[in-house]
Amino acid sequence: MEIWTNGMMEETSVVHHLYVWMRNAWIRKYQAALSVSNSRAKAKWQKTPLGANKINVDGAFQVHTGIGGGGIIARYSAGCFVAARACKFNHVASPEHAETLALREALLFAQDFGPVPKMIEKIHARGVLQSIQDTMEDRSQLSCLFSDCKFLLSQLENVSIQFDYRETNQAAHRLARLALTLPETTSWLQDPPDAVCDVWWRTVCNL
């Protein structure tokens, strides 16, 4: 960027040139990041090994009310519906807080399935998973929640937990958003709730 040309420029002109340069630099940086993001192949829900269940979980947070939501949906390896839960949380401080509460509920939810192998996929919160899987002591404000999750995970047999992209299961995301509007935590067995029937069915059809 050339600011000084043929002597000293006016102060307002310098400020304007600097603003334009910074704006263009930001645009280039954004476009580069967008290009990398778009280059990633769109992920989709994957089957688990025969006999194993998959539990997808997502969290939601409403800033102005301090209410959080957790969406949990379990399916057999072929994608058939097993159960779902929309969890409502009060006094939530941040999106990470909501995501961690949702993961803890998913681990409690997984206990109901007994010794059957289970894969838990946490959507959109890679940092939360890293905190759960880290062997170092956590000293953040959510340390007690992370400790709860680590303990629950240690008590479960045949369970794996991993990060996945939100597009792999919109059903869990919708349930998390639905939970924000419900008076209390709600569960469904045998049949999926109406709010997720369309995305659940598309998942099954795409397998």
Buried (B, 14 or more C-beta within 10 A) or exposed (E): EEEEEEEEBEEEEEEEBEEEEEEEEEEEEEEEEEEEEEEEEEEBBEEBEEEBBBBBBBBBBBEEEBBBBBBBBBBBBEBEBBBBBBBBBEEBEBBBBBBBBBBBBBBBBBEEBEEBBBBBBBBBBBEBBEBBBEEEEBEEEBEEBBEBBBEBBEEBEBBEBEBBBBEBBBBBBBBBBBBBEEEEBBEBEEEBBEBBEEBBBEBEEEE
